[in-house]
Amino acid sequence: MAQMEQPERLRPDHQVTVDDVRQLMGASTPHFALQLRERLRRLIRGLAADDPARQLGEQEIARLDRLAFTGEVRGEGFQDGQRPLPSLGEDEPTRYVEGPTAG
């Protein structure tokens, strides 16, 4: 997953829509959460605060932060005799790491 954007979304006359945000979120996994977060930030940067695409984008950015630092639980969980991975605990607090991820 690169941080490059689709060329049509980069056109100056492109109107960002909720669909644009949803297309980016379709690929969200812990592994790619930070790259997607940056793409979303660039996508919604110039939108008004009350724009539906910006509002959805901001919600998704917050979700991606949680996803990147706490992981996610999929499937049916652990089997008897196995313990879940520490990074996948549902009660794991979101951690913030100073540095290049700040935007």
MOPAC internal coordinates of N, CA, C and O (Angstrom, degrees):
PM7 1SCF
backbone

  N    0.0000 0     0.00 0     0.00 0    0    0    0
  C    1.4496 1     0.00 0     0.00 0    1    0    0
  C    1.5157 1   107.79 1     0.00 0    2    1    0
  O    1.2310 1   120.80 1   -63.36 1    3    2    1
  N    1.2759 1   116.07 1   116.64 1    3    2    1
  C    1.4586 1   121.18 1   179.01 1    5    3    2
  C    1.5235 1   109.62 1   -95.32 1    6    5    3
  O    1.2310 1   120.84 1   -12.90 1    7    6    5
  N    1.3063 1   116.01 1   167.10 1    7    6    5
  C    1.4542 1   120.21 1   175.40 1    9    7    6
  C    1.5249 1   110.65 1   -92.22 1   10    9    7
  O    1.2310 1   120.29 1  -173.29 1   11   10    9
  N    1.3238 1   117.06 1     6.71 1   11   10    9
  C    1.4590 1   120.92 1   177.59 1   13   11   10
  C    1.5259 1   109.23 1   -72.26 1   14   13   11
  O    1.2310 1   121.57 1   -31.19 1   15   14   13
  N    1.2944 1   114.60 1   148.81 1   15   14   13
  C    1.4552 1   120.31 1  -177.70 1   17   15   14
  C    1.5214 1   110.27 1  -107.80 1   18   17   15
  O    1.2310 1   120.74 1   -22.20 1   19   18   17
  N    1.3246 1   116.19 1   157.80 1   19   18   17
  C    1.4550 1   120.87 1   175.51 1   21   19   18
  C    1.5278 1   108.50 1   -63.81 1   22   21   19
  O    1.2310 1   120.05 1   -44.17 1   23   22   21
  N    1.3136 1   117.51 1   135.83 1   23   22   21
  C    1.4712 1   120.81 1  -175.49 1   25   23   22
  C    1.5253 1   113.98 1   -55.64 1   26   25   23
  O    1.2310 1   119.54 1   142.29 1   27   26   25
  N    1.3232 1   118.48 1   -37.71 1   27   26   25
  C    1.4701 1   119.12 1  -178.36 1   29   27   26
  C    1.5299 1   112.08 1   -66.76 1   30   29   27
  O    1.2310 1   119.81 1   153.22 1   31   30   29
  N    1.3342 1   117.96 1   -26.78 1   31   30   29
  C    1.4635 1   120.61 1   177.22 1   33   31   30
  C    1.5293 1   111.85 1   -75.79 1   34   33   31
  O    1.2310 1   120.11 1   163.70 1   35   34   33
  N    1.3193 1   117.40 1   -16.30 1   35   34   33
  C    1.4575 1   121.50 1  -178.64 1   37   35   34
  C    1.5236 1   113.31 1   -89.73 1   38   37   35
  O    1.2310 1   120.51 1   170.18 1   39   38   37
  N    1.3212 1   116.63 1    -9.82 1   39   38   37
  C    1.4683 1   119.56 1  -179.82 1   41   39   38
  C    1.5312 1   109.43 1   -62.86 1   42   41   39
  O    1.2310 1   119.67 1   -41.49 1   43   42   41
  N    1.3240 1   118.24 1   138.51 1   43   42   41
  C    1.4736 1   121.03 1  -179.23 1   45   43   42
  C    1.5259 1   113.31 1   -59.91 1   46   45   43
  O    1.2310 1   119.98 1   150.36 1   47   46   45
  N    1.3284 1   117.64 1   -29.64 1   47   46   45
  C    1.4644 1   120.52 1  -177.79 1   49   47   46
  C    1.5324 1   113.21 1   -90.15 1   50   49   47
  O    1.2310 1   119.99 1  -176.90 1   51   50   49
  N    1.3395 1   117.62 1     3.10 1   51   50   49
  C    1.4682 1   120.72 1  -179.28 1   53   51   50
  C    1.5231 1   110.48 1   -71.48 1   54   53   51
  O    1.2310 1   120.37 1   -53.75 1   55   54   53
  N    1.3211 1   116.91 1   126.25 1   55   54   53
  C    1.4573 1   122.78 1   175.61 1   57   55   54
  C    1.5203 1   108.41 1   -90.65 1   58   57   55
  O    1.2310 1   120.35 1   -65.29 1   59   58   57
  N    1.3287 1   116.93 1   114.71 1   59   58   57
  C    1.4673 1   121.34 1  -179.19 1   61   59   58
  C    1.5229 1   108.62 1   -69.18 1   62   61   59
  O    1.2310 1   121.35 1   -45.51 1   63   62   61
  N    1.3345 1   115.03 1   134.49 1   63   62   61
  C    1.4617 1   120.84 1  -178.29 1   65   63   62
  C    1.5269 1   110.62 1  -122.72 1   66   65   63
  O    1.2310 1   121.40 1   -11.74 1   67   66   65
  N    1.3215 1   114.92 1   168.26 1   67   66   65
  C    1.4574 1   121.12 1   174.37 1   69   67   66
  C    1.5247 1   109.16 1   -59.55 1   70   69   67
  O    1.2310 1   120.19 1   144.64 1   71   70   69
  N    1.3145 1   117.24 1   -35.36 1   71   70   69
  C    1.4704 1   121.21 1   177.70 1   73   71   70
  C    1.5313 1   111.69 1   -60.93 1   74   73   71
  O    1.2310 1   120.01 1   141.42 1   75   74   73
  N    1.3263 1   117.58 1   -38.58 1   75   74   73
  C    1.4692 1   120.78 1   176.88 1   77   75   74
  C    1.5238 1   110.01 1   -59.38 1   78   77   75
  O    1.2310 1   120.60 1   135.14 1   79   78   77
  N    1.3274 1   116.46 1   -44.86 1   79   78   77
  C    1.4665 1   121.27 1   179.29 1   81   79   78
  C    1.5259 1   109.87 1   -63.16 1   82   81   79
  O    1.2310 1   120.46 1   134.27 1   83   82   81
  N    1.3139 1   116.72 1   -45.73 1   83   82   81
  C    1.4741 1   120.90 1  -178.81 1   85   83   82
  C    1.5313 1   111.81 1   -63.51 1   86   85   83
  O    1.2310 1   120.18 1   142.53 1   87   86   85
  N    1.3203 1   117.27 1   -37.47 1   87   86   85
  C    1.4712 1   119.82 1   178.02 1   89   87   86
  C    1.5202 1   111.19 1   -61.88 1   90   89   87
  O    1.2310 1   120.11 1   139.70 1   91   90   89
  N    1.3160 1   117.39 1   -40.30 1   91   90   89
  C    1.4580 1   120.20 1   177.81 1   93   91   90
  C    1.5278 1   111.22 1   -67.53 1   94   93   91
  O    1.2310 1   120.00 1   141.89 1   95   94   93
  N    1.2985 1   117.60 1   -38.11 1   95   94   93
  C    1.4597 1   121.19 1  -175.64 1   97   95   94
  C    1.5262 1   112.64 1   -73.64 1   98   97   95
  O    1.2310 1   119.62 1   163.30 1   99   98   97
  N    1.3049 1   118.32 1   -16.70 1   99   98   97
  C    1.4570 1   120.96 1   179.24 1  101   99   98
  C    1.5161 1   113.05 1   -60.07 1  102  101   99
  O    1.2310 1   120.01 1   155.78 1  103  102  101
  N    1.3226 1   117.59 1   -24.22 1  103  102  101
  C    1.4631 1   121.72 1  -177.12 1  105  103  102
  C    1.5281 1   112.32 1  -102.34 1  106  105  103
  O    1.2310 1   119.59 1  -164.53 1  107  106  105
  N    1.3246 1   118.38 1    15.47 1  107  106  105
  C    1.4651 1   118.73 1  -172.67 1  109  107  106
  C    1.5287 1   112.47 1   -76.10 1  110  109  107
  O    1.2310 1   121.89 1   -57.09 1  111  110  109
  N    1.3164 1   113.99 1   122.91 1  111  110  109
  C    1.4603 1   123.86 1   174.40 1  113  111  110
  C    1.5236 1   106.10 1  -140.55 1  114  113  111
  O    1.2310 1   119.46 1   -18.30 1  115  114  113
  N    1.3331 1   118.63 1   161.70 1  115  114  113
  C    1.4597 1   118.69 1   178.55 1  117  115  114
  C    1.5253 1   112.87 1   -54.59 1  118  117  115
  O    1.2310 1   120.93 1   143.14 1  119  118  117
  N    1.3244 1   115.83 1   -36.86 1  119  118  117
  C    1.4621 1   120.31 1  -176.55 1  121  119  118
  C    1.5284 1   112.69 1   -63.62 1  122  121  119
  O    1.2310 1   120.26 1   145.10 1  123  122  121
  N    1.3272 1   117.11 1   -34.90 1  123  122  121
  C    1.4627 1   121.48 1  -176.14 1  125  123  122
  C    1.5234 1   113.50 1  -108.94 1  126  125  123
  O    1.2310 1   119.88 1  -173.53 1  127  126  125
  N    1.3154 1   117.84 1     6.47 1  127  126  125
  C    1.4651 1   121.11 1  -173.69 1  129  127  126
  C    1.5243 1   113.32 1   -58.08 1  130  129  127
  O    1.2310 1   119.82 1   137.60 1  131  130  129
  N    1.3214 1   117.94 1   -42.40 1  131  130  129
  C    1.4634 1   119.57 1  -176.67 1  133  131  130
  C    1.5294 1   112.24 1   -70.75 1  134  133  131
  O    1.2310 1   120.40 1   143.94 1  135  134  133
  N    1.3260 1   116.84 1   -36.06 1  135  134  133
  C    1.4698 1   119.25 1   176.36 1  137  135  134
  C    1.5308 1   110.30 1   -65.89 1  138  137  135
  O    1.2310 1   120.71 1   137.15 1  139  138  137
  N    1.3171 1   116.24 1   -42.85 1  139  138  137
  C    1.4635 1   119.75 1   178.91 1  141  139  138
  C    1.5266 1   111.22 1   -65.14 1  142  141  139
  O    1.2310 1   120.81 1   141.59 1  143  142  141
  N    1.3165 1   116.06 1   -38.41 1  143  142  141
  C    1.4611 1   119.89 1   178.87 1  145  143  142
  C    1.5239 1   110.19 1   -58.70 1  146  145  143
  O    1.2310 1   120.19 1   135.61 1  147  146  145
  N    1.3257 1   117.25 1   -44.39 1  147  146  145
  C    1.4647 1   120.31 1  -179.44 1  149  147  146
  C    1.5209 1   111.45 1   -66.81 1  150  149  147
  O    1.2310 1   120.41 1   141.31 1  151  150  149
  N    1.3190 1   116.83 1   -38.69 1  151  150  149
  C    1.4683 1   119.59 1   177.69 1  153  151  150
  C    1.5264 1   110.35 1   -63.74 1  154  153  151
  O    1.2310 1   120.48 1   139.42 1  155  154  153
  N    1.3186 1   116.68 1   -40.58 1  155  154  153
  C    1.4669 1   120.22 1   178.27 1  157  155  154
  C    1.5231 1   111.29 1   -65.07 1  158  157  155
  O    1.2310 1   120.42 1   137.63 1  159  158  157
  N    1.3215 1   116.80 1   -42.37 1  159  158  157
  C    1.4681 1   119.70 1   178.79 1  161  159  158
  C    1.5235 1   111.17 1   -57.66 1  162  161  159
  O    1.2310 1   120.99 1   135.00 1  163  162  161
  N    1.3263 1   115.71 1   -45.00 1  163  162  161
  C    1.4794 1   119.23 1   179.03 1  165  163  162
  C    1.5294 1   110.61 1   -65.80 1  166  165  163
  O    1.2310 1   120.70 1   141.30 1  167  166  165
  N    1.3141 1   116.26 1   -38.70 1  167  166  165
  C    1.4642 1   120.53 1  -176.61 1  169  167  166
  C    1.5257 1   111.92 1   -64.23 1  170  169  167
  O    1.2310 1   119.71 1   137.82 1  171  170  169
  N    1.3290 1   118.15 1   -42.18 1  171  170  169
  C    1.4630 1   120.92 1  -173.87 1  173  171  170
  C    1.5255 1   113.69 1   -97.80 1  174  173  171
  O    1.2310 1   119.99 1   179.31 1  175  174  173
  N    1.3236 1   117.63 1    -0.69 1  175  174  173
  C    1.4673 1   122.84 1  -174.03 1  177  175  174
  C    1.5308 1   113.45 1   -48.38 1  178  177  175
  O    1.2310 1   119.21 1   133.17 1  179  178  177
  N    1.2945 1   119.11 1   -46.83 1  179  178  177
  C    1.4625 1   121.49 1  -174.29 1  181  179  178
  C    1.5159 1   115.23 1   -90.85 1  182  181  179
  O    1.2310 1   119.67 1  -175.80 1  183  182  181
  N    1.3192 1   118.24 1     4.20 1  183  182  181
  C    1.4600 1   120.53 1  -177.10 1  185  183  182
  C    1.5259 1   111.77 1   -82.58 1  186  185  183
  O    1.2310 1   121.05 1   -29.52 1  187  186  185
  N    1.3241 1   115.60 1   150.48 1  187  186  185
  C    1.4675 1   121.41 1   176.66 1  189  187  186
  C    1.5269 1   110.29 1   -65.73 1  190  189  187
  O    1.2310 1   120.60 1   -25.95 1  191  190  189
  N    1.3286 1   116.46 1   154.05 1  191  190  189
  C    1.4686 1   121.77 1  -177.41 1  193  191  190
  C    1.5296 1   112.44 1   -59.77 1  194  193  191
  O    1.2310 1   119.90 1   149.98 1  195  194  193
  N    1.3238 1   117.80 1   -30.02 1  195  194  193
  C    1.4662 1   120.20 1  -177.97 1  197  195  194
  C    1.5348 1   113.11 1   -93.98 1  198  197  195
  O    1.2310 1   120.01 1  -175.46 1  199  198  197
  N    1.3082 1   117.59 1     4.54 1  199  198  197
  C    1.4643 1   121.26 1   178.53 1  201  199  198
  C    1.5299 1   109.30 1   -68.62 1  202  201  199
  O    1.2310 1   119.56 1   -49.82 1  203  202  201
  N    1.3406 1   118.44 1   130.18 1  203  202  201
  C    1.4635 1   121.09 1  -179.08 1  205  203  202
  C    1.5304 1   113.58 1   -57.91 1  206  205  203
  O    1.2310 1   120.04 1   143.39 1  207  206  205
  N    1.3270 1   117.52 1   -36.61 1  207  206  205
  C    1.4616 1   120.26 1   179.07 1  209  207  206
  C    1.5294 1   110.27 1   -67.13 1  210  209  207
  O    1.2310 1   120.18 1   142.14 1  211  210  209
  N    1.3342 1   117.27 1   -37.86 1  211  210  209
  C    1.4677 1   119.88 1   178.30 1  213  211  210
  C    1.5299 1   110.34 1   -68.07 1  214  213  211
  O    1.2310 1   120.25 1   137.06 1  215  214  213
  N    1.3108 1   117.13 1   -42.94 1  215  214  213
  C    1.4671 1   120.31 1  -179.76 1  217  215  214
  C    1.5251 1   111.01 1   -61.38 1  218  217  215
  O    1.2310 1   120.48 1   133.99 1  219  218  217
  N    1.3226 1   116.69 1   -46.01 1  219  218  217
  C    1.4640 1   119.97 1   177.78 1  221  219  218
  C    1.5241 1   110.05 1   -64.90 1  222  221  219
  O    1.2310 1   120.28 1   138.38 1  223  222  221
  N    1.3198 1   117.08 1   -41.62 1  223  222  221
  C    1.4569 1   120.95 1   178.89 1  225  223  222
  C    1.5216 1   112.41 1   -59.65 1  226  225  223
  O    1.2310 1   120.14 1   137.64 1  227  226  225
  N    1.3303 1   117.33 1   -42.36 1  227  226  225
  C    1.4670 1   120.70 1   179.00 1  229  227  226
  C    1.5260 1   111.28 1   -65.83 1  230  229  227
  O    1.2310 1   120.27 1   141.47 1  231  230  229
  N    1.3304 1   117.08 1   -38.53 1  231  230  229
  C    1.4671 1   119.98 1   175.88 1  233  231  230
  C    1.5236 1   110.67 1   -62.90 1  234  233  231
  O    1.2310 1   120.96 1   137.55 1  235  234  233
  N    1.3144 1   115.76 1   -42.45 1  235  234  233
  C    1.4620 1   120.24 1  -178.91 1  237  235  234
  C    1.5229 1   111.65 1   -69.79 1  238  237  235
  O    1.2310 1   119.62 1   145.42 1  239  238  237
  N    1.3171 1   118.32 1   -34.58 1  239  238  237
  C    1.4630 1   121.50 1   176.26 1  241  239  238
  C    1.5223 1   109.89 1   -61.64 1  242  241  239
  O    1.2310 1   120.27 1   136.39 1  243  242  241
  N    1.3285 1   117.10 1   -43.61 1  243  242  241
  C    1.4705 1   120.68 1   177.79 1  245  243  242
  C    1.5253 1   110.19 1   -62.98 1  246  245  243
  O    1.2310 1   120.19 1   138.43 1  247  246  245
  N    1.3317 1   117.25 1   -41.57 1  247  246  245
  C    1.4651 1   120.92 1   179.23 1  249  247  246
  C    1.5288 1   110.70 1   -64.78 1  250  249  247
  O    1.2310 1   120.63 1   139.64 1  251  250  249
  N    1.3288 1   116.40 1   -40.36 1  251  250  249
  C    1.4639 1   120.54 1   179.44 1  253  251  250
  C    1.5286 1   111.70 1   -65.22 1  254  253  251
  O    1.2310 1   120.14 1   143.09 1  255  254  253
  N    1.3313 1   117.33 1   -36.91 1  255  254  253
  C    1.4620 1   119.76 1   174.95 1  257  255  254
  C    1.5226 1   110.58 1   -59.83 1  258  257  255
  O    1.2310 1   120.55 1   133.27 1  259  258  257
  N    1.3245 1   116.55 1   -46.73 1  259  258  257
  C    1.4693 1   119.83 1   178.45 1  261  259  258
  C    1.5199 1   110.67 1   -62.70 1  262  261  259
  O    1.2310 1   120.71 1   135.07 1  263  262  261
  N    1.3144 1   116.25 1   -44.93 1  263  262  261
  C    1.4601 1   121.55 1  -178.40 1  265  263  262
  C    1.5266 1   111.72 1   -61.72 1  266  265  263
  O    1.2310 1   120.22 1   138.40 1  267  266  265
  N    1.3162 1   117.18 1   -41.60 1  267  266  265
  C    1.4654 1   121.51 1  -177.67 1  269  267  266
  C    1.5229 1   112.13 1   -65.19 1  270  269  267
  O    1.2310 1   120.27 1   143.09 1  271  270  269
  N    1.3175 1   117.10 1   -36.91 1  271  270  269
  C    1.4555 1   119.95 1  -172.50 1  273  271  270
  C    1.5216 1   114.45 1  -101.18 1  274  273  271
  O    1.2310 1   119.94 1   164.87 1  275  274  273
  N    1.3407 1   117.71 1   -15.13 1  275  274  273
  C    1.4682 1   118.71 1   179.88 1  277  275  274
  C    1.5142 1   112.84 1  -119.08 1  278  277  275
  O    1.2310 1   119.70 1   169.85 1  279  278  277
  N    1.3273 1   118.18 1   -10.15 1  279  278  277
  C    1.4582 1   120.50 1  -179.20 1  281  279  278
  C    1.5136 1   111.34 1    78.23 1  282  281  279
  O    1.2310 1   121.41 1    16.96 1  283  282  281
  N    1.3136 1   114.91 1  -163.04 1  283  282  281
  C    1.4531 1   120.43 1   179.61 1  285  283  282
  C    1.5177 1   108.86 1  -150.76 1  286  285  283
  O    1.2310 1   121.27 1   -22.88 1  287  286  285
  N    1.3076 1   115.17 1   157.12 1  287  286  285
  C    1.4598 1   121.28 1   177.60 1  289  287  286
  C    1.5203 1   107.13 1  -109.81 1  290  289  287
  O    1.2310 1   120.78 1   -53.63 1  291  290  289
  N    1.3155 1   116.11 1   126.37 1  291  290  289
  C    1.4664 1   121.04 1   177.61 1  293  291  290
  C    1.5202 1   108.98 1  -125.83 1  294  293  291
  O    1.2310 1   121.04 1   -16.87 1  295  294  293
  N    1.2925 1   115.62 1   163.13 1  295  294  293
  C    1.4574 1   120.01 1   176.53 1  297  295  294
  C    1.5121 1   111.71 1    74.91 1  298  297  295
  O    1.2310 1   120.80 1    31.27 1  299  298  297
  N    1.3043 1   116.08 1  -148.73 1  299  298  297
  C    1.4552 1   121.63 1  -172.99 1  301  299  298
  C    1.5223 1   113.29 1  -101.01 1  302  301  299
  O    1.2310 1   119.72 1  -170.21 1  303  302  301
  N    1.3008 1   118.14 1     9.79 1  303  302  301
  C    1.4561 1   119.94 1   179.62 1  305  303  302
  C    1.5105 1   111.29 1    83.89 1  306  305  303
  O    1.2310 1   121.01 1    14.15 1  307  306  305
  N    1.3279 1   115.67 1  -165.85 1  307  306  305
  C    1.4572 1   119.94 1  -175.72 1  309  307  306
  C    1.5286 1   111.43 1   -83.45 1  310  309  307
  O    1.2310 1   120.94 1   -21.67 1  311  310  309
  N    1.3058 1   115.81 1   158.33 1  311  310  309
  C    1.4635 1   123.35 1   178.67 1  313  311  310
  C    1.5269 1   109.27 1   -88.95 1  314  313  311
  O    1.2310 1   120.08 1   -17.94 1  315  314  313
  N    1.3234 1   117.45 1   162.06 1  315  314  313
  C    1.4570 1   120.87 1   175.67 1  317  315  314
  C    1.5228 1   109.43 1   -54.93 1  318  317  315
  O    1.2310 1   120.73 1   -44.46 1  319  318  317
  N    1.3088 1   116.20 1   135.54 1  319  318  317
  C    1.4462 1   120.69 1   179.37 1  321  319  318
  C    1.5081 1   114.03 1    86.98 1  322  321  319
  O    1.2310 1   119.97 1   174.46 1  323  322  321
  N    1.3081 1   117.66 1    -5.54 1  323  322  321
  C    1.4630 1   121.56 1   177.44 1  325  323  322
  C    1.5195 1   108.68 1  -114.85 1  326  325  323
  O    1.2310 1   120.88 1   -32.77 1  327  326  325
  N    1.3014 1   115.92 1   147.23 1  327  326  325
  C    1.4616 1   118.96 1   176.35 1  329  327  326
  C    1.5288 1   109.07 1  -106.92 1  330  329  327
  O    1.2310 1   119.85 1   -30.24 1  331  330  329
  N    1.3350 1   117.90 1   149.76 1  331  330  329
  C    1.4648 1   119.54 1   178.57 1  333  331  330
  C    1.5217 1   110.17 1   -70.33 1  334  333  331
  O    1.2310 1   120.71 1   -23.67 1  335  334  333
  N    1.3108 1   116.26 1   156.33 1  335  334  333
  C    1.4559 1   120.75 1   175.46 1  337  335  334
  C    1.5299 1   109.00 1   -64.87 1  338  337  335
  O    1.2310 1   119.64 1   -39.62 1  339  338  337
  N    1.3277 1   118.30 1   140.38 1  339  338  337
  C    1.4607 1   120.70 1  -177.55 1  341  339  338
  C    1.5367 1   113.16 1   -57.11 1  342  341  339
  O    1.2310 1   119.87 1   144.43 1  343  342  341
  N    1.3100 1   117.86 1   -35.57 1  343  342  341
  C    1.4631 1   120.33 1  -177.51 1  345  343  342
  C    1.5211 1   112.41 1   -74.78 1  346  345  343
  O    1.2310 1   119.97 1   172.38 1  347  346  345
  N    1.3157 1   117.67 1    -7.62 1  347  346  345
  C    1.4558 1   119.84 1  -177.46 1  349  347  346
  C    1.5163 1   112.87 1  -106.46 1  350  349  347
  O    1.2310 1   119.57 1  -171.95 1  351  350  349
  N    1.3105 1   118.43 1     8.05 1  351  350  349
  C    1.4501 1   120.66 1   179.80 1  353  351  350
  C    1.5190 1   111.08 1   -65.41 1  354  353  351
  O    1.2310 1   119.98 1   -44.39 1  355  354  353
  N    1.3206 1   117.63 1   135.61 1  355  354  353
  C    1.4624 1   121.40 1  -177.98 1  357  355  354
  C    1.5251 1   112.09 1   -66.82 1  358  357  355
  O    1.2310 1   120.10 1   156.47 1  359  358  357
  N    1.3337 1   117.41 1   -23.53 1  359  358  357
  C    1.4622 1   121.10 1  -179.06 1  361  359  358
  C    1.5245 1   112.52 1   -94.09 1  362  361  359
  O    1.2310 1   120.30 1  -175.29 1  363  362  361
  N    1.3175 1   117.04 1     4.71 1  363  362  361
  C    1.4642 1   121.77 1  -178.33 1  365  363  362
  C    1.5270 1   109.10 1   -65.15 1  366  365  363
  O    1.2310 1   119.85 1   -55.35 1  367  366  365
  N    1.3487 1   117.89 1   124.65 1  367  366  365
  C    1.4649 1   119.23 1   179.74 1  369  367  366
  C    1.5288 1   111.31 1   -72.65 1  370  369  367
  O    1.2310 1   120.85 1   -29.25 1  371  370  369
  N    1.3140 1   115.98 1   150.75 1  371  370  369
  C    1.4476 1   120.89 1   174.76 1  373  371  370
  C    1.5188 1   108.35 1   -68.44 1  374  373  371
  O    1.2310 1   120.83 1   -47.25 1  375  374  373
  N    1.3171 1   116.02 1   132.75 1  375  374  373
  C    1.4564 1   120.62 1   179.57 1  377  375  374
  C    1.5160 1   109.03 1  -110.42 1  378  377  375
  O    1.2310 1   120.82 1   -38.10 1  379  378  377
  N    1.3124 1   116.05 1   141.90 1  379  378  377
  C    1.4503 1   120.75 1   177.85 1  381  379  378
  C    1.5303 1   107.60 1  -109.54 1  382  381  379
  O    1.2310 1   120.83 1   -47.54 1  383  382  381
  N    1.2920 1   116.01 1   132.46 1  383  382  381
  C    1.4581 1   121.21 1   179.65 1  385  383  382
  C    1.5270 1   107.22 1  -113.85 1  386  385  383
  O    1.2310 1   120.57 1   -57.41 1  387  386  385
  N    1.3229 1   116.52 1   122.59 1  387  386  385
  C    1.4599 1   120.77 1   177.49 1  389  387  386
  C    1.5219 1   110.40 1   -64.56 1  390  389  387
  O    1.2310 1   120.06 1   -32.10 1  391  390  389
  N    1.2954 1   117.49 1   147.90 1  391  390  389
  C    1.4495 1   119.83 1   173.99 1  393  391  390
  C    1.5046 1   113.22 1   132.39 1  394  393  391
  O    1.2310 1   120.49 1    30.42 1  395  394  393
  N    1.3289 1   116.67 1  -149.58 1  395  394  393
  C    1.4615 1   121.17 1  -170.55 1  397  395  394
  C    1.5154 1   114.10 1   -66.72 1  398  397  395
  O    1.2310 1   118.79 1   168.37 1  399  398  397
  N    1.3290 1   119.92 1   -11.63 1  399  398  397
  C    1.4594 1   120.29 1   178.49 1  401  399  398
  C    1.5162 1   111.73 1   -79.19 1  402  401  399
  O    1.2310 1   119.95 1   164.71 1  403  402  401
  N    1.3207 1   117.70 1   -15.29 1  403  402  401
  C    1.4700 1   120.39 1  -179.66 1  405  403  402
  C    1.5282 1   108.97 1   -70.10 1  406  405  403
  O    1.2310 1   120.16 1   -39.86 1  407  406  405
  N    1.3040 1   117.31 1   140.14 1  407  406  405
  C    1.4502 1   118.73 1  -178.47 1  409  407  406
  C    1.4168 1   111.73 1  -142.81 1  410  409  407
  O    1.2310 1   120.10 1   180.00 1  411  410  409

